[in-house]
């Protein structure tokens, strides 16, 4: 095992970096990415500097720690805003919109067709043709209020 570690070459570090990148793809989280970057950097340095295996391992450890700590500091400052804030919450996207009922709301419940989907709604009894505004969403159930126009 010592002979294997003692024979570290730049290509060994590149292979290790590629393996760590592959692990990052299989189990994303950011941790293996920075270890892979550190391995690639040690490989690049090893092309320029002819050094023993001990400094290579120390350089890998130092670069990995610096990269991880740096990413954690930068990552906390980045906004968590998404370009699709309602991607997995389709019903929340409908809040505030106004729709015309095809079928009446009877005993506080009914349905409304929105685009290509029929949604369950809950609200005051209204005849068909009434306009309703989505007040809030509770999972797949839309709570509506009658719009007086």
N, CA, C and O of each residue as an XYZ file, in Angstrom:
596
protein
N       0.820     -1.190      0.000
C       0.000      0.000      0.000
C       0.869      1.261      0.000
O       0.561      2.229     -0.695
N       1.940      1.247      0.771
C       2.843      2.392      0.813
C       3.477      2.600     -0.558
O       3.675      3.736     -0.988
N       3.797      1.500     -1.245
C       4.395      1.614     -2.575
C       3.411      2.269     -3.546
O       3.813      3.044     -4.413
N       2.126      1.956     -3.398
C       1.112      2.557     -4.259
C       0.997      4.059     -3.993
O       0.940      4.857     -4.929
N       0.964      4.436     -2.728
C       0.879      5.853     -2.371
C       2.153      6.579     -2.779
O       2.098      7.726     -3.223
N       3.281      5.933     -2.635
C       4.568      6.558     -2.957
C       4.727      6.787     -4.455
O       5.559      7.594     -4.869
N       3.946      6.094     -5.268
C       4.074      6.231     -6.722
C       3.007      7.157     -7.307
O       2.596      6.968     -8.452
N       2.556      8.148     -6.549
C       1.553      9.084     -7.048
C       2.122      9.906     -8.199
O       3.209     10.475     -8.101
N       1.369      9.956     -9.281
C       1.742     10.758    -10.449
C       0.631     11.768    -10.707
O      -0.445     11.670    -10.118
N       0.883     12.731    -11.575
C      -0.199     13.663    -11.904
C      -1.449     12.948    -12.438
O      -2.577     13.358    -12.165
N      -1.227     11.882    -13.198
C      -2.367     11.153    -13.758
C      -3.180     10.453    -12.674
O      -4.391     10.283    -12.815
N      -2.529     10.055    -11.612
C      -3.248      9.462    -10.487
C      -4.224     10.479     -9.906
O      -5.362     10.143     -9.581
N      -3.774     11.715     -9.777
C      -4.642     12.763     -9.230
C      -5.781     13.091    -10.185
O      -6.902     13.349     -9.746
N      -5.505     13.084    -11.497
C      -6.570     13.331    -12.464
C      -7.623     12.224    -12.420
O      -8.822     12.496    -12.487
N      -7.175     10.996    -12.309
C      -8.114      9.871    -12.210
C      -8.928      9.975    -10.928
O     -10.140      9.759    -10.937
N      -8.258     10.308     -9.820
C      -8.976     10.480     -8.563
C      -9.991     11.616     -8.673
O     -11.114     11.493     -8.186
N      -9.603     12.710     -9.307
C     -10.529     13.823     -9.515
C     -11.735     13.405    -10.341
O     -12.867     13.766    -10.017
N     -11.500     12.644    -11.411
C     -12.599     12.173    -12.254
C     -13.530     11.246    -11.465
O     -14.751     11.329    -11.596
N     -12.954     10.371    -10.652
C     -13.778      9.482     -9.819
C     -14.618     10.283     -8.819
O     -15.787      9.969     -8.596
N     -14.027     11.304     -8.224
C     -14.775     12.137     -7.286
C     -15.878     12.927     -7.994
O     -16.956     13.119     -7.433
N     -15.618     13.385     -9.216
C     -16.667     14.047     -9.996
C     -17.798     13.069    -10.300
O     -18.974     13.427    -10.236
N     -17.433     11.834    -10.631
C     -18.445     10.804    -10.879
C     -19.288     10.530     -9.645
O     -20.504     10.368     -9.740
N     -18.637     10.477     -8.481
C     -19.395     10.299     -7.241
C     -20.329     11.472     -6.990
O     -21.436     11.288     -6.484
N     -19.893     12.673     -7.340
C     -20.739     13.854     -7.171
C     -21.975     13.764     -8.059
O     -23.060     14.189     -7.663
N     -21.813     13.216     -9.248
C     -22.956     13.057    -10.145
C     -23.932     12.031     -9.581
O     -25.145     12.224     -9.652
N     -23.410     10.942     -9.022
C     -24.271      9.900     -8.459
C     -24.961     10.346     -7.181
O     -26.119      9.995     -6.952
N     -24.276     11.109     -6.351
C     -24.836     11.566     -5.074
C     -24.549     13.058     -4.922
O     -23.614     13.440     -4.219
N     -25.356     13.914     -5.585
C     -25.067     15.338     -5.555
C     -25.197     15.933     -4.152
O     -26.013     15.490     -3.344
N     -24.391     16.922     -3.894
C     -24.402     17.582     -2.606
C     -23.314     18.637     -2.524
O     -23.342     19.478     -1.626
N     -22.368     18.610     -3.430
C     -21.313     19.609     -3.471
C     -20.022     19.190     -2.813
O     -18.972     19.756     -3.118
N     -20.062     18.219     -1.921
C     -18.861     17.851     -1.170
C     -17.807     17.206     -2.073
O     -16.650     17.626     -2.070
N     -18.196     16.201     -2.835
C     -17.237     15.491     -3.694
C     -16.717     16.371     -4.821
O     -15.606     16.171     -5.310
N     -17.515     17.339     -5.229
C     -17.087     18.262     -6.283
C     -15.809     18.974     -5.878
O     -14.868     19.064     -6.666
N     -15.771     19.485     -4.644
C     -14.613     20.251     -4.207
C     -13.421     19.362     -3.913
O     -12.276     19.789     -4.066
N     -13.671     18.144     -3.496
C     -12.555     17.196     -3.364
C     -11.971     16.879     -4.740
O     -10.755     16.768     -4.895
N     -12.848     16.734     -5.738
C     -12.391     16.479     -7.108
C     -11.590     17.643     -7.664
O     -10.569     17.441     -8.320
N     -12.047     18.859     -7.406
C     -11.309     20.048     -7.851
C      -9.938     20.075     -7.188
O      -8.939     20.388     -7.836
N      -9.885     19.748     -5.901
C      -8.601     19.728     -5.190
C      -7.661     18.682     -5.783
O      -6.465     18.936     -5.929
N      -8.189     17.514     -6.125
C      -7.349     16.475     -6.728
C      -6.812     16.917     -8.083
O      -5.645     16.680     -8.396
N      -7.652     17.556     -8.885
C      -7.204     18.050    -10.192
C      -6.122     19.109    -10.015
O      -5.137     19.116    -10.754
N      -6.293     19.998     -9.047
C      -5.276     21.038     -8.799
C      -3.945     20.428     -8.377
O      -2.890     20.870     -8.832
N      -3.983     19.425     -7.518
C      -2.736     18.753     -7.114
C      -2.102     18.085     -8.326
O      -0.879     18.093     -8.464
N      -2.921     17.502     -9.210
C      -2.383     16.907    -10.440
C      -1.715     17.941    -11.325
O      -0.650     17.684    -11.887
N      -2.334     19.114    -11.456
C      -1.737     20.180    -12.266
C      -0.427     20.670    -11.660
O       0.546     20.899    -12.378
N      -0.402     20.830    -10.333
C       0.828     21.257     -9.658
C       1.913     20.196     -9.824
O       3.094     20.518     -9.960
N       1.504     18.933     -9.812
C       2.477     17.837     -9.928
C       3.149     17.799    -11.296
O       4.240     17.245    -11.426
N       2.526     18.371    -12.308
C       3.184     18.455    -13.613
C       4.348     19.448    -13.565
O       5.330     19.290    -14.290
N       4.240     20.460    -12.720
C       5.255     21.509    -12.645
C       6.299     21.206    -11.581
O       7.492     21.426    -11.789
N       5.836     20.695    -10.426
C       6.714     20.462     -9.278
C       6.913     18.960     -9.101
O       5.951     18.192     -9.088
N       8.167     18.557     -8.965
C       8.464     17.147     -8.693
C       8.592     16.994     -7.181
O       9.630     17.314     -6.602
N       7.532     16.504     -6.552
C       7.506     16.418     -5.097
C       7.138     15.028     -4.633
O       6.549     14.246     -5.380
N       7.480     14.729     -3.420
C       7.216     13.414     -2.835
C       5.718     13.279     -2.548
O       4.962     14.245     -2.653
N       5.315     12.081     -2.191
C       3.897     11.818     -1.970
C       3.354     12.504     -0.712
O       2.171     12.839     -0.657
N       4.199     12.714      0.293
C       3.716     13.347      1.522
C       3.227     14.791      1.276
O       2.120     15.136      1.690
N       4.030     15.631      0.612
C       3.532     16.988      0.328
C       2.309     16.990     -0.598
O       1.458     17.875     -0.513
N       2.234     15.992     -1.478
C       1.070     15.906     -2.353
C      -0.199     15.686     -1.528
O      -1.217     16.341     -1.754
N      -0.128     14.769     -0.582
C      -1.293     14.494      0.265
C      -1.639     15.694      1.139
O      -2.813     16.006      1.335
N      -0.612     16.370      1.665
C      -0.856     17.569      2.475
C      -1.493     18.659      1.617
O      -2.429     19.328      2.055
N      -0.992     18.836      0.402
C      -1.554     19.846     -0.500
C      -3.012     19.514     -0.837
O      -3.864     20.402     -0.877
N      -3.286     18.235     -1.077
C      -4.660     17.821     -1.353
C      -5.570     18.148     -0.166
O      -6.659     18.695     -0.343
N      -5.120     17.811      1.040
C      -5.922     18.072      2.236
C      -6.159     19.568      2.432
O      -7.278     19.994      2.720
N      -5.105     20.357      2.276
C      -5.231     21.811      2.465
C      -6.161     22.408      1.407
O      -7.043     23.201      1.734
N      -5.966     22.031      0.148
C      -6.821     22.553     -0.920
C      -8.279     22.141     -0.717
O      -9.192     22.932     -0.958
N      -8.492     20.906     -0.276
C      -9.856     20.434     -0.048
C     -10.530     21.233      1.069
O     -11.690     21.625      0.941
N      -9.819     21.469      2.141
C     -10.389     22.235      3.262
C     -10.665     23.669      2.841
O     -11.726     24.215      3.143
N      -9.713     24.281      2.145
C      -9.909     25.666      1.688
C     -11.098     25.747      0.733
O     -11.913     26.663      0.835
N     -11.199     24.801     -0.187
C     -12.297     24.815     -1.156
C     -13.641     24.612     -0.461
O     -14.610     25.304     -0.775
N     -13.709     23.681      0.470
C     -14.972     23.423      1.169
C     -15.391     24.612      2.030
O     -16.553     25.018      2.006
N     -14.461     25.163      2.781
C     -14.786     26.315      3.632
C     -15.167     27.512      2.756
O     -16.119     28.229      3.066
N     -14.442     27.727      1.683
C     -14.774     28.823      0.773
C     -16.156     28.663      0.175
O     -16.918     29.626      0.096
N     -16.484     27.447     -0.248
C     -17.804     27.215     -0.823
C     -18.909     27.409      0.216
O     -19.961     27.966     -0.100
N     -18.686     26.963      1.427
C     -19.695     27.151      2.469
C     -19.933     28.631      2.752
O     -21.072     29.047      2.969
N     -18.874     29.420      2.751
C     -19.031     30.866      2.984
C     -19.743     31.537      1.818
O     -20.633     32.361      2.028
N     -19.367     31.198      0.611
C     -19.994     31.799     -0.567
C     -21.428     31.283     -0.713
O     -22.330     32.048     -1.056
N     -21.639     30.013     -0.459
C     -22.962     29.420     -0.602
C     -23.995     30.011      0.332
O     -25.174     30.080     -0.016
N     -23.584     30.433      1.496
C     -24.525     31.059      2.435
C     -24.964     32.428      1.963
O     -26.063     32.873      2.295
N     -24.133     33.098      1.202
C     -24.459     34.442      0.727
C     -25.339     34.428     -0.515
O     -25.993     35.426     -0.817
N     -25.364     33.318     -1.237
C     -26.136     33.258     -2.470
C     -27.630     33.197     -2.159
O     -28.042     32.486     -1.243
N     -28.433     33.926     -2.904
C     -29.882     33.864     -2.668
C     -30.431     32.512     -3.109
O     -29.932     31.902     -4.055
N     -31.443     32.067     -2.423
C     -32.053     30.779     -2.732
C     -33.230     30.920     -3.691
O     -34.039     30.002     -3.826
N     -33.325     32.067     -4.356
C     -34.437     32.309     -5.263
C     -34.336     31.398     -6.478
O     -33.249     31.144     -6.997
N     -35.472     30.920     -6.913
C     -35.523     30.045     -8.078
C     -36.230     30.767     -9.217
O     -37.032     31.670     -8.982
N     -35.937     30.375    -10.433
C     -36.616     30.980    -11.570
C     -38.029     30.437    -11.715
O     -38.846     31.040    -12.409
N     -38.332     29.328    -11.086
C     -39.667     28.739    -11.078
C     -40.090     28.501     -9.632
O     -40.040     27.360     -9.173
N     -40.507     29.537     -8.891
C     -40.795     29.357     -7.469
C     -41.964     28.418     -7.186
O     -42.034     27.843     -6.100
N     -42.890     28.248     -8.147
C     -44.049     27.388     -7.920
C     -43.948     26.075     -8.680
O     -44.967     25.452     -8.977
N     -42.731     25.647     -8.997
C     -42.544     24.465     -9.825
C     -43.257     23.243     -9.263
O     -43.958     22.559    -10.008
N     -43.108     22.950     -7.997
C     -43.741     21.779     -7.400
C     -44.972     22.147     -6.580
O     -45.472     21.331     -5.805
N     -45.454     23.360     -6.747
C     -46.654     23.815     -6.039
C     -47.566     24.507     -7.050
O     -47.733     25.727     -7.018
N     -48.143     23.725     -7.932
C     -48.956     24.279     -9.013
C     -50.164     25.029     -8.492
O     -50.562     26.040     -9.072
N     -50.756     24.550     -7.402
C     -51.952     25.208     -6.897
C     -51.635     26.603     -6.358
O     -52.472     27.499     -6.475
N     -50.468     26.815     -5.777
C     -50.094     28.144     -5.273
C     -49.977     29.160     -6.399
O     -50.152     30.358     -6.179
N     -49.683     28.690     -7.593
C     -49.551     29.569     -8.752
C     -50.893     30.199     -9.131
O     -50.932     31.245     -9.778
N     -51.987     29.559     -8.725
C     -53.312     30.018     -9.113
C     -53.898     31.060     -8.166
O     -54.912     31.681     -8.484
N     -53.273     31.258     -7.005
C     -53.800     32.210     -6.020
C     -53.838     33.607     -6.624
O     -52.860     34.080     -7.203
N     -55.002     34.262     -6.473
C     -55.185     35.605     -6.999
C     -55.818     35.655     -8.378
O     -56.255     36.720     -8.813
N     -55.878     34.539     -9.071
C     -56.471     34.522    -10.410
C     -57.988     34.398    -10.323
O     -58.516     33.855     -9.353
N     -58.677     34.892    -11.321
C     -60.138     34.879    -11.378
C     -60.578     33.931    -12.487
O     -60.008     33.938    -13.578
N     -61.602     33.107    -12.204
C     -62.099     32.126    -13.166
C     -63.620     32.172    -13.211
O     -64.268     32.608    -12.259
N     -64.180     31.719    -14.321
C     -65.624     31.621    -14.481
C     -66.023     30.165    -14.294
O     -65.413     29.263    -14.868
N     -67.057     29.946    -13.482
C     -67.494     28.585    -13.180
C     -68.287     27.995    -14.336
O     -69.199     28.641    -14.851
N     -67.954     26.781    -14.749
C     -68.747     26.030    -15.720
C     -69.882     25.311    -15.007
O     -70.968     25.140    -15.561
N     -69.621     24.891    -13.769
C     -70.603     24.168    -12.951
C     -70.772     24.945    -11.649
O     -69.836     25.614    -11.211
N     -71.927     24.870    -11.033
C     -72.140     25.635     -9.801
C     -71.389     25.041     -8.607
O     -71.023     23.866     -8.597
N     -71.172     25.895     -7.600
C     -70.650     25.423     -6.320
C     -71.867     25.113     -5.461
O     -72.682     25.997     -5.193
N     -71.993     23.874     -5.032
C     -73.135     23.416     -4.250
C     -72.636     22.878     -2.921
O     -71.704     22.074     -2.881
N     -73.250     23.314     -1.840
C     -72.869     22.903     -0.480
C     -71.391     23.179     -0.202
O     -70.741     22.418      0.514
N     -70.870     24.250     -0.759
C     -69.512     24.667     -0.458
C     -68.422     23.995     -1.264
O     -67.244     24.283     -1.052
N     -68.778     23.097     -2.195
C     -67.726     22.450     -2.995
C     -68.156     22.340     -4.449
O     -69.343     22.298     -4.771
N     -67.159     22.294     -5.309
C     -67.409     22.174     -6.731
C     -66.105     21.963     -7.469
O     -65.080     21.621     -6.880
N     -66.169     22.175     -8.770
C     -64.969     22.029     -9.602
C     -64.911     23.186    -10.593
O     -65.925     23.807    -10.913
N     -63.723     23.455    -11.062
C     -63.520     24.460    -12.098
C     -62.421     23.948    -13.030
O     -61.428     23.368    -12.590
N     -62.629     24.179    -14.331
C     -61.612     23.781    -15.314
C     -60.660     24.950    -15.509
O     -61.061     26.056    -15.872
N     -59.372     24.668    -15.255
C     -58.320     25.663    -15.454
C     -57.320     25.064    -16.422
O     -56.657     24.073    -16.114
N     -57.216     25.669    -17.586
C     -56.384     25.151    -18.671
C     -56.833     23.730    -18.998
O     -57.958     23.548    -19.465
N     -56.000     22.722    -18.771
C     -56.376     21.349    -19.110
C     -56.642     20.494    -17.877
O     -56.666     19.267    -17.974
N     -56.843     21.120    -16.721
C     -57.016     20.389    -15.476
C     -58.300     20.812    -14.788
O     -58.658     21.990    -14.803
N     -58.995     19.856    -14.186
C     -60.172     20.150    -13.385
C     -59.735     20.181    -11.929
O     -59.198     19.199    -11.418
N     -59.965     21.315    -11.255
C     -59.554     21.518     -9.874
C     -60.767     21.474     -8.961
O     -61.841     21.956     -9.321
N     -60.594     20.894     -7.775
C     -61.636     20.940     -6.746
C     -61.574     22.305     -6.090
O     -60.494     22.816     -5.791
N     -62.746     22.895     -5.867
C     -62.797     24.204     -5.227
C     -63.752     24.157     -4.044
O     -64.658     23.326     -3.979
N     -63.525     25.060     -3.125
C     -64.367     25.196     -1.949
C     -64.634     26.673     -1.735
O     -63.722     27.498     -1.794
N     -65.909     27.000     -1.485
C     -66.262     28.398     -1.280
C     -67.758     28.553     -1.143
O     -68.480     27.565     -1.007
N     -68.228     29.786     -1.178
C     -69.672     30.016     -1.044
C     -70.429     29.481     -2.263
O     -69.901     29.463     -3.375
N     -71.663     29.051     -2.041
C     -72.474     28.538     -3.138
C     -72.654     29.606     -4.207
O     -73.001     30.749     -3.909
N     -72.412     29.216     -5.466
C     -72.498     30.131     -6.603
C     -73.100     29.371     -7.781
O     -72.836     28.179     -7.939
N     -73.909     30.041     -8.614
C     -74.416     29.377     -9.809
C     -73.330     29.306    -10.889
O     -72.321     30.008    -10.810
N     -73.545     28.462    -11.886
C     -72.588     28.385    -12.983
C     -72.584     29.737    -13.711
O     -73.607     30.418    -13.777
N     -71.452     30.101    -14.242
C     -71.279     31.392    -14.894
C     -70.778     32.471    -13.950
O     -70.436     33.568    -14.393
N     -70.729     32.177    -12.645
C     -70.223     33.141    -11.671
C     -68.714     33.236    -11.786
O     -68.039     32.293    -12.199
N     -68.207     34.392    -11.411
C     -66.755     34.578    -11.405
C     -66.269     34.418     -9.979
O     -66.849     34.968     -9.042
N     -65.177     33.644     -9.824
C     -64.599     33.404     -8.508
C     -63.114     33.701     -8.563
O     -62.463     33.552     -9.598
N     -62.596     34.128     -7.414
C     -61.174     34.432     -7.295
C     -60.568     33.452     -6.301
O     -61.129     33.221     -5.230
N     -59.428     32.878     -6.654
C     -58.744     31.929     -5.775
C     -58.089     32.713     -4.641
O     -57.195     33.529     -4.868
N     -58.555     32.448     -3.397
C     -58.036     33.152     -2.224
C     -56.802     32.469     -1.669
O     -55.845     33.136     -1.277
N     -56.815     31.138     -1.634
C     -55.660     30.385     -1.149
C     -55.760     28.960     -1.663
O     -56.804     28.534     -2.158
N     -54.683     28.246     -1.540
C     -54.626     26.855     -1.978
C     -54.243     25.980     -0.799
O     -53.348     26.311     -0.021
N     -54.936     24.861     -0.682
C     -54.634     23.880      0.362
C     -54.386     22.558     -0.344
O     -55.292     21.739     -0.498
N     -53.131     22.362     -0.775
C     -52.820     21.177     -1.573
C     -53.539     21.292     -2.904
O     -53.412     22.309     -3.586
N     -54.300     20.257     -3.293
C     -55.012     20.308     -4.569
C     -56.366     21.013     -4.479
O     -57.050     21.148     -5.494
N     -56.766     21.462     -3.299
C     -58.049     22.133     -3.103
C     -57.846     23.645     -3.131
O     -57.004     24.186     -2.414
N     -58.632     24.317     -3.971
C     -58.556     25.775     -4.081
C     -59.708     26.391     -3.296
O     -60.866     26.021     -3.491
N     -59.392     27.322     -2.420
C     -60.418     28.058     -1.682
C     -60.717     29.320     -2.468
O     -59.814     30.106     -2.753
N     -61.995     29.521     -2.825
C     -62.368     30.637     -3.683
C     -63.359     31.566     -2.999
O     -64.076     31.168     -2.081
N     -63.386     32.804     -3.459
C     -64.353     33.805     -3.041
C     -65.071     34.290     -4.282
O     -64.486     34.358     -5.363
N     -66.345     34.628     -4.124
C     -67.118     35.136     -5.247
C     -66.664     36.545     -5.580
O     -66.406     37.349     -4.684
N     -66.566     36.845     -6.869
C     -66.192     38.173     -7.339
C     -67.470     38.845     -7.816
O     -68.149     38.345     -8.713
N     -67.784     39.961     -7.221
C     -68.971     40.720     -7.642
C     -68.567     41.685     -8.739
O     -67.722     42.558     -8.540
N     -69.187     41.516     -9.911
C     -68.815     42.396    -11.019
C     -69.999     43.050    -11.624
O     -69.860     43.824    -12.571
